Amino acid sequence: MKWLGKVEEEQITIQVDNHEIITQMKMINLTKEEIQVGKCVQALIKQHLEQIVSIFYKTVLDVPELKGIILRNSSIERLKRWKVI
């Protein structure tokens, strides 16, 4: 994995003004290093985004409680439109 050696070299700036996003980042304890890894694999993720999203939602729908929440409040097709890279 050549990209892994480049993680620390990846220059990032974290500037978030949206309080909701800041809260979410704190909630999942998102670190600078994790953002650097994400930046390194961004092109690979973009290349396979449709497959990644499909597998993610298939996995989520395998959990009855999560499936119920999603289907009561939205739809998988609607949620899939919100993928952002």
Rosetta blueprint (number, residue, H / E / L):
1 M L
2 K H
3 W H
4 L H
5 G H
6 K H
7 V H
8 E H
9 E H
10 E L
11 Q L
12 I L
13 T L
14 I L
15 Q L
16 V L
17 D L
18 N L
19 H H
20 E H
21 I H
22 I H
23 T H
24 Q H
25 M H
26 K H
27 M H
28 I L
29 N L
30 L L
31 T L
32 K H
33 E H
34 E H
35 I H
36 Q H
37 V H
38 G H
39 K H
40 C H
41 V H
42 Q H
43 A H
44 L H
45 I H
46 K H
47 Q H
48 H L
49 L H
50 E H
51 Q H
52 I H
53 V H
54 S H
55 I H
56 F H
57 Y H
58 K H
59 T H
60 V H
61 L H
62 D L
63 V L
64 P H
65 E H
66 L H
67 K H
68 G H
69 I H
70 I H
71 L H
72 R H
73 N H
74 S L
75 S L
76 I H
77 E H
78 R H
79 L H
80 K H
81 R L
82 W L
83 K L
84 V L
85 I L
